[in-house]
Amino acid sequence: MKQPYITLLIGSACLLIGALLIFLLGNQSWIGPLLISGLVAGAIGLRGHAFFKGFSFTILIFAAVAASLFYPWLFTEWGSFNLKKLIVPLLQIIMFGMGTAMSFKDFVGVIKMPKAVGIGMACQFTIMPIVGVTIATMFGFPPEIAAGVVLIGASPSGLASNVMVYLAKANLALSVTLTACATLLAPLLTPFLMKTLAGQFIPIDAWAMMWSIVKIVIIPIAAGLLFNHFFHGKAKWLDRIMPLVSMAGIAFIITIITAAGRDSLLTIGLALFMAAIIHNIAGYFLGYWACKLFRMKENDCRTIALEVGMQNGGLASGIALEMGKVATVGLAPAIFGPWMNISGSSLATWWREKIPKDENA
């Protein structure tokens, strides 16, 4: 590990310890700058370590969240322009990038792996919505917060799950196919699940939600697929820049949502974070063992577990905005997203070192 990265990590530790000491002493004014600086320095420092660099982006997200909690006015309006208006366009750009990373061949997996795809889809759209409504009820969240927990559970998986499956050396072809299929089914299943499960908390306009998903996800992904089909290999600059654009877009979206819902988050933030951990771990556990019941291969079990446990938080945030409730319904996606990256990276790294017995055979 090179010296500049080591220096940044040492500086990060000093800044974070300083923030903690100042907090304990009751001096609030310097906590924000020290905490934010410490997290940013730590995120950059981890880039120098081969094993931990995967956590760099997640720590940067935490820095962005801290900034929006301490200085919410910087992320709500710029002059007369409300920053919430940027969420949907940013999501459309991210989904377009997702489309350019896919091809029509990704859907062929439905024919090649019908059993695995069927079980994966069934787990995706049953386990997580049911776990979501159960957790929301058990924690006694306010209605709109509870609806947000159900919403993240009713959302499809995203590209992050594909990355984790790749890191875990599991079945990447199955992962990509599941993500593609879940995304295409989302306009039908997500509104239906929200109407059925979250309708007890708040009124749900299923048709409006369906159009929101088509507008935010389906149209941009279709455009990306067509772009990839006709211009594959001709725009290498786009392949290089889209992952960076997507990461920056996700960070900015989470920051805007956190700033908008700051008051609610300060009230129930810890409980919502605990709900995120339980919801996510339940997805991994139930997804994995449901596949084991069907005697699937170990790598397929791992793949579906990661697909089930990780949802498209960006899409859920966009839906919350379209509902006009990004400061409440949108809070769960904003909290769940960073945690899913941490847990997914950890689980993928652990599985990476454990070669399945059936593969050895």
C-alpha positions as YAML, in Angstrom:
chain: A
units: angstrom
residues:
- id: 1
  name: MET
  ca: [0.00, 0.00, 0.00]
- id: 2
  name: LYS
  ca: [1.50, 3.33, -1.06]
- id: 3
  name: GLN
  ca: [2.40, 6.00, 1.48]
- id: 4
  name: PRO
  ca: [-0.15, 8.67, 0.35]
- id: 5
  name: TYR
  ca: [-3.01, 6.23, 0.96]
- id: 6
  name: ILE
  ca: [-1.61, 5.26, 4.37]
- id: 7
  name: THR
  ca: [-1.34, 8.95, 5.28]
- id: 8
  name: LEU
  ca: [-4.96, 9.53, 4.26]
- id: 9
  name: LEU
  ca: [-6.15, 6.60, 6.37]
- id: 10
  name: ILE
  ca: [-4.22, 7.83, 9.41]
- id: 11
  name: GLY
  ca: [-5.61, 11.32, 8.87]
- id: 12
  name: SER
  ca: [-9.10, 9.86, 8.52]
- id: 13
  name: ALA
  ca: [-8.79, 8.01, 11.83]
- id: 14
  name: CYS
  ca: [-7.58, 11.18, 13.59]
- id: 15
  name: LEU
  ca: [-10.45, 13.26, 12.17]
- id: 16
  name: LEU
  ca: [-13.09, 10.69, 13.11]
- id: 17
  name: ILE
  ca: [-11.68, 10.30, 16.64]
- id: 18
  name: GLY
  ca: [-11.65, 14.09, 16.93]
- id: 19
  name: ALA
  ca: [-15.31, 14.25, 15.85]
- id: 20
  name: LEU
  ca: [-16.19, 11.65, 18.50]
- id: 21
  name: LEU
  ca: [-14.32, 13.48, 21.25]
- id: 22
  name: ILE
  ca: [-15.95, 16.79, 20.38]
- id: 23
  name: PHE
  ca: [-19.35, 15.09, 20.38]
- id: 24
  name: LEU
  ca: [-18.71, 13.67, 23.87]
- id: 25
  name: LEU
  ca: [-17.58, 17.10, 25.08]
- id: 26
  name: GLY
  ca: [-20.80, 18.65, 23.79]
- id: 27
  name: ASN
  ca: [-19.27, 21.04, 21.23]
- id: 28
  name: GLN
  ca: [-21.48, 20.56, 18.17]
- id: 29
  name: SER
  ca: [-20.07, 23.17, 15.80]
- id: 30
  name: TRP
  ca: [-16.99, 21.20, 14.63]
- id: 31
  name: ILE
  ca: [-18.52, 17.72, 14.45]
- id: 32
  name: GLY
  ca: [-19.81, 18.13, 10.90]
- id: 33
  name: PRO
  ca: [-16.56, 19.30, 9.24]
- id: 34
  name: LEU
  ca: [-14.45, 16.71, 11.09]
- id: 35
  name: LEU
  ca: [-16.83, 13.83, 10.36]
- id: 36
  name: ILE
  ca: [-17.26, 14.66, 6.68]
- id: 37
  name: SER
  ca: [-13.53, 15.26, 6.14]
- id: 38
  name: GLY
  ca: [-12.66, 12.03, 7.96]
- id: 39
  name: LEU
  ca: [-15.06, 9.96, 5.85]
- id: 40
  name: VAL
  ca: [-13.86, 11.50, 2.56]
- id: 41
  name: ALA
  ca: [-10.21, 10.93, 3.51]
- id: 42
  name: GLY
  ca: [-11.03, 7.35, 4.49]
- id: 43
  name: ALA
  ca: [-12.86, 6.69, 1.22]
- id: 44
  name: ILE
  ca: [-9.89, 7.90, -0.83]
- id: 45
  name: GLY
  ca: [-7.38, 6.09, 1.39]
- id: 46
  name: LEU
  ca: [-9.14, 2.76, 0.95]
- id: 47
  name: ARG
  ca: [-8.69, 3.03, -2.81]
- id: 48
  name: GLY
  ca: [-5.07, 2.09, -2.23]
- id: 49
  name: HIS
  ca: [-5.91, -1.28, -0.70]
- id: 50
  name: ALA
  ca: [-6.82, -4.14, -3.05]
- id: 51
  name: PHE
  ca: [-9.18, -5.82, -0.57]
- id: 52
  name: PHE
  ca: [-10.97, -2.79, 0.91]
- id: 53
  name: LYS
  ca: [-11.22, -0.52, -2.12]
- id: 54
  name: GLY
  ca: [-14.66, -1.95, -2.88]
- id: 55
  name: PHE
  ca: [-15.95, -0.16, 0.23]
- id: 56
  name: SER
  ca: [-14.64, 3.22, -0.89]
- id: 57
  name: PHE
  ca: [-17.82, 4.28, -2.71]
- id: 58
  name: THR
  ca: [-20.05, 3.27, 0.22]
- id: 59
  name: ILE
  ca: [-17.99, 5.34, 2.67]
- id: 60
  name: LEU
  ca: [-18.21, 8.26, 0.26]
- id: 61
  name: ILE
  ca: [-22.00, 7.84, 0.38]
- id: 62
  name: PHE
  ca: [-21.85, 8.09, 4.17]
- id: 63
  name: ALA
  ca: [-19.85, 11.32, 3.80]
- id: 64
  name: ALA
  ca: [-22.53, 12.68, 1.48]
- id: 65
  name: VAL
  ca: [-25.27, 11.68, 3.92]
- id: 66
  name: ALA
  ca: [-23.39, 13.35, 6.78]
- id: 67
  name: ALA
  ca: [-23.07, 16.53, 4.72]
- id: 68
  name: SER
  ca: [-26.80, 16.57, 3.98]
- id: 69
  name: LEU
  ca: [-27.65, 16.02, 7.66]
- id: 70
  name: PHE
  ca: [-25.39, 18.80, 8.93]
- id: 71
  name: TYR
  ca: [-25.97, 21.24, 6.05]
- id: 72
  name: PRO
  ca: [-29.37, 20.32, 4.53]
- id: 73
  name: TRP
  ca: [-29.89, 23.77, 2.98]
- id: 74
  name: LEU
  ca: [-27.04, 23.08, 0.54]
- id: 75
  name: PHE
  ca: [-28.94, 20.13, -0.95]
- id: 76
  name: THR
  ca: [-32.53, 21.31, -1.10]
- id: 77
  name: GLU
  ca: [-32.56, 24.42, -3.28]
- id: 78
  name: TRP
  ca: [-30.04, 26.39, -5.33]
- id: 79
  name: GLY
  ca: [-31.58, 29.80, -5.73]
- id: 80
  name: SER
  ca: [-35.13, 29.16, -6.87]
- id: 81
  name: PHE
  ca: [-34.35, 25.71, -8.29]
- id: 82
  name: ASN
  ca: [-35.49, 22.70, -6.22]
- id: 83
  name: LEU
  ca: [-32.84, 19.99, -6.43]
- id: 84
  name: LYS
  ca: [-35.49, 17.25, -6.17]
- id: 85
  name: LYS
  ca: [-36.25, 17.94, -9.84]
- id: 86
  name: LEU
  ca: [-32.88, 16.37, -10.72]
- id: 87
  name: ILE
  ca: [-33.68, 12.95, -9.27]
- id: 88
  name: VAL
  ca: [-35.70, 11.52, -12.17]
- id: 89
  name: PRO
  ca: [-33.35, 12.80, -14.94]
- id: 90
  name: LEU
  ca: [-30.36, 11.41, -13.04]
- id: 91
  name: LEU
  ca: [-32.10, 8.05, -12.66]
- id: 92
  name: GLN
  ca: [-32.90, 7.99, -16.36]
- id: 93
  name: ILE
  ca: [-29.24, 8.60, -17.18]
- id: 94
  name: ILE
  ca: [-28.22, 5.80, -14.78]
- id: 95
  name: MET
  ca: [-30.77, 3.42, -16.31]
- id: 96
  name: PHE
  ca: [-29.58, 4.31, -19.80]
- id: 97
  name: GLY
  ca: [-26.07, 3.39, -18.67]
- id: 98
  name: MET
  ca: [-27.45, 0.10, -17.31]
- id: 99
  name: GLY
  ca: [-28.97, -0.56, -20.74]
- id: 100
  name: THR
  ca: [-25.67, 0.08, -22.52]
- id: 101
  name: ALA
  ca: [-24.05, -2.53, -20.27]
- id: 102
  name: MET
  ca: [-26.66, -5.11, -21.30]
- id: 103
  name: SER
  ca: [-27.53, -6.83, -24.56]
- id: 104
  name: PHE
  ca: [-30.47, -8.78, -25.94]
- id: 105
  name: LYS
  ca: [-28.45, -11.95, -25.28]
- id: 106
  name: ASP
  ca: [-28.96, -11.39, -21.56]
- id: 107
  name: PHE
  ca: [-32.58, -12.46, -21.95]
- id: 108
  name: VAL
  ca: [-31.61, -15.77, -23.60]
- id: 109
  name: GLY
  ca: [-30.85, -17.07, -20.11]
- id: 110
  name: VAL
  ca: [-34.59, -17.50, -19.56]
- id: 111
  name: ILE
  ca: [-34.51, -20.31, -22.14]
- id: 112
  name: LYS
  ca: [-31.18, -21.76, -21.02]
- id: 113
  name: MET
  ca: [-31.90, -21.65, -17.26]
- id: 114
  name: PRO
  ca: [-35.72, -21.70, -16.89]
- id: 115
  name: LYS
  ca: [-35.77, -23.35, -13.45]
- id: 116
  name: ALA
  ca: [-33.19, -21.00, -11.92]
- id: 117
  name: VAL
  ca: [-34.82, -17.90, -13.46]
- id: 118
  name: GLY
  ca: [-38.30, -18.96, -12.35]
- id: 119
  name: ILE
  ca: [-37.21, -19.63, -8.78]
- id: 120
  name: GLY
  ca: [-35.19, -16.42, -8.68]
- id: 121
  name: MET
  ca: [-38.13, -14.31, -9.87]
- id: 122
  name: ALA
  ca: [-40.50, -16.00, -7.43]
- id: 123
  name: CYS
  ca: [-38.11, -15.33, -4.53]
- id: 124
  name: GLN
  ca: [-37.47, -11.74, -5.63]
- id: 125
  name: PHE
  ca: [-41.11, -10.71, -5.72]
- id: 126
  name: THR
  ca: [-42.40, -12.69, -2.73]
- id: 127
  name: ILE
  ca: [-39.74, -12.83, -0.03]
- id: 128
  name: MET
  ca: [-38.69, -9.18, 0.05]
- id: 129
  name: PRO
  ca: [-42.14, -7.52, -0.15]
- id: 130
  name: ILE
  ca: [-43.49, -9.82, 2.57]
- id: 131
  name: VAL
  ca: [-40.43, -9.27, 4.78]
- id: 132
  name: GLY
  ca: [-40.78, -5.53, 4.13]
- id: 133
  name: VAL
  ca: [-44.39, -5.27, 5.25]
- id: 134
  name: THR
  ca: [-43.65, -7.50, 8.27]
- id: 135
  name: ILE
  ca: [-40.76, -5.31, 9.40]
- id: 136
  name: ALA
  ca: [-42.68, -2.09, 8.80]
- id: 137
  name: THR
  ca: [-45.53, -3.38, 10.96]
- id: 138
  name: MET
  ca: [-43.28, -4.74, 13.72]
- id: 139
  name: PHE
  ca: [-41.31, -1.49, 14.02]
- id: 140
  name: GLY
  ca: [-44.50, 0.58, 14.05]
- id: 141
  name: PHE
  ca: [-43.16, 3.13, 11.57]
- id: 142
  name: PRO
  ca: [-45.30, 6.12, 10.55]
- id: 143
  name: PRO
  ca: [-47.47, 5.21, 7.51]
- id: 144
  name: GLU
  ca: [-45.36, 6.88, 4.82]
- id: 145
  name: ILE
  ca: [-42.08, 5.54, 6.24]
- id: 146
  name: ALA
  ca: [-43.64, 2.07, 6.42]
- id: 147
  name: ALA
  ca: [-44.73, 2.36, 2.78]
- id: 148
  name: GLY
  ca: [-41.13, 3.18, 1.87]
- id: 149
  name: VAL
  ca: [-39.91, -0.04, 3.51]
- id: 150
  name: VAL
  ca: [-42.45, -2.03, 1.49]
- id: 151
  name: LEU
  ca: [-41.45, -0.12, -1.66]
- id: 152
  name: ILE
  ca: [-37.78, -1.05, -1.42]
- id: 153
  name: GLY
  ca: [-38.80, -4.67, -0.91]
- id: 154
  name: ALA
  ca: [-41.11, -4.59, -3.93]
- id: 155
  name: SER
  ca: [-38.43, -3.14, -6.22]
- id: 156
  name: PRO
  ca: [-36.35, -5.30, -8.59]
- id: 157
  name: SER
  ca: [-32.65, -5.91, -8.23]
- id: 158
  name: GLY
  ca: [-30.15, -3.57, -9.88]
- id: 159
  name: LEU
  ca: [-26.68, -3.58, -11.37]
- id: 160
  name: ALA
  ca: [-25.09, -3.63, -7.91]
- id: 161
  name: SER
  ca: [-26.21, -7.24, -7.45]
- id: 162
  name: ASN
  ca: [-24.46, -8.19, -10.71]
- id: 163
  name: VAL
  ca: [-21.23, -6.65, -9.41]
- id: 164
  name: MET
  ca: [-21.52, -8.58, -6.14]
- id: 165
  name: VAL
  ca: [-22.19, -11.87, -7.97]
- id: 166
  name: TYR
  ca: [-19.11, -11.22, -10.10]
- id: 167
  name: LEU
  ca: [-17.04, -10.58, -6.97]
- id: 168
  name: ALA
  ca: [-18.39, -13.76, -5.39]
- id: 169
  name: LYS
  ca: [-17.42, -15.80, -8.47]
- id: 170
  name: ALA
  ca: [-20.99, -17.07, -8.64]
- id: 171
  name: ASN
  ca: [-23.24, -17.42, -11.73]
- id: 172
  name: LEU
  ca: [-22.92, -14.02, -13.43]
- id: 173
  name: ALA
  ca: [-24.99, -15.05, -16.47]
- id: 174
  name: LEU
  ca: [-27.89, -16.00, -14.19]
- id: 175
  name: SER
  ca: [-27.49, -12.76, -12.21]
- id: 176
  name: VAL
  ca: [-27.67, -10.57, -15.31]
- id: 177
  name: THR
  ca: [-30.69, -12.49, -16.62]
- id: 178
  name: LEU
  ca: [-32.51, -12.18, -13.28]
- id: 179
  name: THR
  ca: [-31.82, -8.45, -13.13]
- id: 180
  name: ALA
  ca: [-33.04, -7.97, -16.70]
- id: 181
  name: CYS
  ca: [-36.21, -10.00, -16.13]
- id: 182
  name: ALA
  ca: [-37.00, -8.41, -12.76]
- id: 183
  name: THR
  ca: [-36.58, -4.95, -14.29]
- id: 184
  name: LEU
  ca: [-38.98, -5.78, -17.14]
- id: 185
  name: LEU
  ca: [-41.55, -7.20, -14.70]
- id: 186
  name: ALA
  ca: [-41.28, -4.24, -12.31]
- id: 187
  name: PRO
  ca: [-43.91, -2.03, -14.07]
- id: 188
  name: LEU
  ca: [-46.48, -4.76, -13.41]
- id: 189
  name: LEU
  ca: [-45.40, -6.38, -10.15]
- id: 190
  name: THR
  ca: [-44.12, -3.40, -8.13]
- id: 191
  name: PRO
  ca: [-47.40, -1.39, -8.40]
- id: 192
  name: PHE
  ca: [-49.41, -4.56, -7.71]
- id: 193
  name: LEU
  ca: [-47.37, -5.38, -4.60]
- id: 194
  name: MET
  ca: [-47.51, -1.79, -3.38]
- id: 195
  name: LYS
  ca: [-51.28, -1.64, -3.86]
- id: 196
  name: THR
  ca: [-51.71, -4.98, -2.09]
- id: 197
  name: LEU
  ca: [-49.22, -4.60, 0.77]
- id: 198
  name: ALA
  ca: [-48.56, -0.88, 1.23]
- id: 199
  name: GLY
  ca: [-52.17, 0.15, 0.55]
- id: 200
  name: GLN
  ca: [-52.87, -0.39, 4.25]
- id: 201
  name: PHE
  ca: [-50.46, 2.45, 5.07]
- id: 202
  name: ILE
  ca: [-51.09, 5.06, 2.36]
- id: 203
  name: PRO
  ca: [-53.24, 5.35, -0.80]
- id: 204
  name: ILE
  ca: [-51.45, 3.85, -3.83]
- id: 205
  name: ASP
  ca: [-52.19, 4.86, -7.43]
- id: 206
  name: ALA
  ca: [-51.02, 1.69, -9.19]
- id: 207
  name: TRP
  ca: [-51.49, 3.07, -12.73]
- id: 208
  name: ALA
  ca: [-49.50, 6.22, -12.01]
- id: 209
  name: MET
  ca: [-46.76, 4.11, -10.42]
- id: 210
  name: MET
  ca: [-46.69, 1.84, -13.45]
- id: 211
  name: TRP
  ca: [-46.12, 4.80, -15.77]
- id: 212
  name: SER
  ca: [-43.44, 6.18, -13.43]
- id: 213
  name: ILE
  ca: [-41.49, 2.91, -13.65]
- id: 214
  name: VAL
  ca: [-41.85, 2.77, -17.44]
- id: 215
  name: LYS
  ca: [-40.63, 6.37, -17.69]
- id: 216
  name: ILE
  ca: [-37.75, 6.01, -15.23]
- id: 217
  name: VAL
  ca: [-36.56, 2.49, -16.10]
- id: 218
  name: ILE
  ca: [-38.00, 0.77, -19.14]
- id: 219
  name: ILE
  ca: [-37.64, 3.58, -21.71]
- id: 220
  name: PRO
  ca: [-34.03, 4.52, -20.74]
- id: 221
  name: ILE
  ca: [-32.93, 0.87, -20.56]
- id: 222
  name: ALA
  ca: [-34.53, 0.15, -23.94]
- id: 223
  name: ALA
  ca: [-32.67, 3.16, -25.38]
- id: 224
  name: GLY
  ca: [-29.43, 1.85, -23.84]
- id: 225
  name: LEU
  ca: [-30.00, -1.63, -25.28]
- id: 226
  name: LEU
  ca: [-30.56, -0.18, -28.76]
- id: 227
  name: PHE
  ca: [-27.50, 2.03, -28.39]
- id: 228
  name: ASN
  ca: [-25.40, -0.98, -27.39]
- id: 229
  name: HIS
  ca: [-26.81, -3.05, -30.26]
- id: 230
  name: PHE
  ca: [-26.02, -0.52, -32.97]
- id: 231
  name: PHE
  ca: [-22.93, 1.20, -31.56]
- id: 232
  name: HIS
  ca: [-21.23, -1.57, -29.55]
- id: 233
  name: GLY
  ca: [-17.49, -0.87, -29.37]
- id: 234
  name: LYS
  ca: [-17.83, 2.47, -31.15]
- id: 235
  name: ALA
  ca: [-18.20, 4.65, -28.06]
- id: 236
  name: LYS
  ca: [-15.58, 3.33, -25.62]
- id: 237
  name: TRP
  ca: [-15.54, 6.70, -23.85]
- id: 238
  name: LEU
  ca: [-19.15, 6.05, -22.83]
- id: 239
  name: ASP
  ca: [-18.24, 2.67, -21.33]
- id: 240
  name: ARG
  ca: [-15.55, 4.35, -19.25]
- id: 241
  name: ILE
  ca: [-17.59, 7.32, -18.08]
- id: 242
  name: MET
  ca: [-20.99, 5.72, -17.34]
- id: 243
  name: PRO
  ca: [-19.91, 3.86, -14.16]
- id: 244
  name: LEU
  ca: [-18.54, 7.14, -12.76]
- id: 245
  name: VAL
  ca: [-21.68, 9.04, -13.79]
- id: 246
  name: SER
  ca: [-23.85, 6.35, -12.19]
- id: 247
  name: MET
  ca: [-21.93, 6.43, -8.90]
- id: 248
  name: ALA
  ca: [-22.00, 10.23, -8.75]
- id: 249
  name: GLY
  ca: [-25.70, 10.24, -9.63]
- id: 250
  name: ILE
  ca: [-26.59, 7.74, -6.91]
- id: 251
  name: ALA
  ca: [-24.57, 9.68, -4.33]
- id: 252
  name: PHE
  ca: [-26.27, 12.95, -5.30]
- id: 253
  name: ILE
  ca: [-29.75, 11.38, -5.21]
- id: 254
  name: ILE
  ca: [-29.19, 9.94, -1.74]
- id: 255
  name: THR
  ca: [-27.88, 13.32, -0.56]
- id: 256
  name: ILE
  ca: [-30.96, 15.17, -1.86]
- id: 257
  name: ILE
  ca: [-33.37, 12.66, -0.29]
- id: 258
  name: THR
  ca: [-31.54, 12.72, 3.04]
- id: 259
  name: ALA
  ca: [-31.61, 16.52, 3.14]
- id: 260
  name: ALA
  ca: [-35.32, 16.59, 2.27]
- id: 261
  name: GLY
  ca: [-36.19, 14.06, 4.97]
- id: 262
  name: ARG
  ca: [-33.68, 15.23, 7.58]
- id: 263
  name: ASP
  ca: [-36.22, 15.87, 10.36]
- id: 264
  name: SER
  ca: [-37.88, 12.48, 9.96]
- id: 265
  name: LEU
  ca: [-34.50, 10.77, 9.72]
- id: 266
  name: LEU
  ca: [-33.23, 12.31, 12.96]
- id: 267
  name: THR
  ca: [-36.34, 10.93, 14.69]
- id: 268
  name: ILE
  ca: [-36.37, 7.37, 13.37]
- id: 269
  name: GLY
  ca: [-32.97, 7.03, 11.71]
- id: 270
  name: LEU
  ca: [-31.58, 4.34, 14.05]
- id: 271
  name: ALA
  ca: [-34.74, 2.23, 13.84]
- id: 272
  name: LEU
  ca: [-34.78, 2.55, 10.04]
- id: 273
  name: PHE
  ca: [-31.13, 1.49, 9.85]
- id: 274
  name: MET
  ca: [-31.88, -1.57, 12.01]
- id: 275
  name: ALA
  ca: [-34.81, -2.36, 9.71]
- id: 276
  name: ALA
  ca: [-32.46, -2.14, 6.72]
- id: 277
  name: ILE
  ca: [-30.07, -4.67, 8.28]
- id: 278
  name: ILE
  ca: [-32.85, -7.14, 9.16]
- id: 279
  name: HIS
  ca: [-34.56, -6.78, 5.77]
- id: 280
  name: ASN
  ca: [-31.33, -7.26, 3.84]
- id: 281
  name: ILE
  ca: [-30.03, -10.23, 5.84]
- id: 282
  name: ALA
  ca: [-33.44, -11.91, 5.64]
- id: 283
  name: GLY
  ca: [-33.27, -11.57, 1.86]
- id: 284
  name: TYR
  ca: [-29.87, -13.28, 1.67]
- id: 285
  name: PHE
  ca: [-30.85, -16.02, 4.11]
- id: 286
  name: LEU
  ca: [-34.30, -16.86, 2.74]
- id: 287
  name: GLY
  ca: [-33.20, -16.52, -0.89]
- id: 288
  name: TYR
  ca: [-30.30, -18.92, -0.32]
- id: 289
  name: TRP
  ca: [-32.25, -21.57, 1.57]
- id: 290
  name: ALA
  ca: [-35.26, -21.40, -0.72]
- id: 291
  name: CYS
  ca: [-32.90, -22.43, -3.53]
- id: 292
  name: LYS
  ca: [-31.42, -25.16, -1.36]
- id: 293
  name: LEU
  ca: [-34.91, -26.61, -0.94]
- id: 294
  name: PHE
  ca: [-35.09, -26.98, -4.73]
- id: 295
  name: ARG
  ca: [-31.67, -28.70, -4.74]
- id: 296
  name: MET
  ca: [-30.03, -26.06, -6.88]
- id: 297
  name: LYS
  ca: [-26.29, -25.78, -7.39]
- id: 298
  name: GLU
  ca: [-24.36, -23.88, -4.73]
- id: 299
  name: ASN
  ca: [-23.30, -21.11, -7.12]
- id: 300
  name: ASP
  ca: [-26.90, -20.62, -8.25]
- id: 301
  name: CYS
  ca: [-28.03, -20.46, -4.61]
- id: 302
  name: ARG
  ca: [-25.45, -17.76, -3.90]
- id: 303
  name: THR
  ca: [-26.44, -15.83, -7.01]
- id: 304
  name: ILE
  ca: [-30.14, -15.80, -6.19]
- id: 305
  name: ALA
  ca: [-29.41, -14.92, -2.55]
- id: 306
  name: LEU
  ca: [-27.55, -11.78, -3.68]
- id: 307
  name: GLU
  ca: [-30.25, -10.95, -6.24]
- id: 308
  name: VAL
  ca: [-33.01, -11.29, -3.64]
- id: 309
  name: GLY
  ca: [-31.17, -9.40, -0.89]
- id: 310
  name: MET
  ca: [-30.19, -6.38, -3.01]
- id: 311
  name: GLN
  ca: [-32.84, -4.07, -4.49]
- id: 312
  name: ASN
  ca: [-32.71, -1.13, -6.89]
- id: 313
  name: GLY
  ca: [-32.81, 1.70, -4.36]
- id: 314
  name: GLY
  ca: [-32.52, 4.32, -7.09]
- id: 315
  name: LEU
  ca: [-35.75, 3.16, -8.72]
- id: 316
  name: ALA
  ca: [-37.53, 3.15, -5.35]
- id: 317
  name: SER
  ca: [-36.32, 6.72, -4.76]
- id: 318
  name: GLY
  ca: [-37.64, 7.80, -8.15]
- id: 319
  name: ILE
  ca: [-41.03, 6.24, -7.46]
- id: 320
  name: ALA
  ca: [-41.18, 8.01, -4.10]
- id: 321
  name: LEU
  ca: [-40.47, 11.32, -5.84]
- id: 322
  name: GLU
  ca: [-43.16, 10.68, -8.44]
- id: 323
  name: MET
  ca: [-45.56, 10.01, -5.55]
- id: 324
  name: GLY
  ca: [-44.64, 13.42, -4.12]
- id: 325
  name: LYS
  ca: [-43.33, 11.81, -0.92]
- id: 326
  name: VAL
  ca: [-39.55, 11.67, -1.38]
- id: 327
  name: ALA
  ca: [-38.93, 13.08, 2.11]
- id: 328
  name: THR
  ca: [-40.82, 10.20, 3.76]
- id: 329
  name: VAL
  ca: [-41.43, 7.25, 1.43]
- id: 330
  name: GLY
  ca: [-38.00, 7.92, -0.11]
- id: 331
  name: LEU
  ca: [-36.12, 7.63, 3.19]
- id: 332
  name: ALA
  ca: [-36.03, 3.83, 3.33]
- id: 333
  name: PRO
  ca: [-34.42, 3.50, -0.14]
- id: 334
  name: ALA
  ca: [-31.85, 6.15, 0.83]
- id: 335
  name: ILE
  ca: [-30.91, 4.27, 4.02]
- id: 336
  name: PHE
  ca: [-31.17, 0.73, 2.68]
- id: 337
  name: GLY
  ca: [-29.00, 1.41, -0.40]
- id: 338
  name: PRO
  ca: [-25.63, 2.10, 1.30]
- id: 339
  name: TRP
  ca: [-26.14, -0.77, 3.73]
- id: 340
  name: MET
  ca: [-26.86, -3.21, 0.88]
- id: 341
  name: ASN
  ca: [-23.55, -2.27, -0.73]
- id: 342
  name: ILE
  ca: [-21.67, -2.92, 2.51]
- id: 343
  name: SER
  ca: [-23.33, -6.26, 3.24]
- id: 344
  name: GLY
  ca: [-23.25, -7.38, -0.41]
- id: 345
  name: SER
  ca: [-19.54, -6.62, -0.72]
- id: 346
  name: SER
  ca: [-18.79, -8.44, 2.52]
- id: 347
  name: LEU
  ca: [-20.84, -11.51, 1.62]
- id: 348
  name: ALA
  ca: [-19.39, -11.64, -1.91]
- id: 349
  name: THR
  ca: [-15.84, -11.43, -0.56]
- id: 350
  name: TRP
  ca: [-16.51, -14.21, 1.94]
- id: 351
  name: TRP
  ca: [-18.05, -16.48, -0.70]
- id: 352
  name: ARG
  ca: [-15.25, -15.71, -3.13]
- id: 353
  name: GLU
  ca: [-12.80, -17.60, -0.91]
- id: 354
  name: LYS
  ca: [-15.11, -20.59, -0.45]
- id: 355
  name: ILE
  ca: [-15.23, -22.68, -3.62]
- id: 356
  name: PRO
  ca: [-18.49, -24.69, -3.75]
- id: 357
  name: LYS
  ca: [-18.12, -28.44, -3.20]
- id: 358
  name: ASP
  ca: [-20.21, -29.25, -6.27]
- id: 359
  name: GLU
  ca: [-17.84, -27.11, -8.36]
- id: 360
  name: ASN
  ca: [-14.84, -29.01, -7.03]
- id: 361
  name: ALA
  ca: [-16.56, -32.28, -7.89]
...
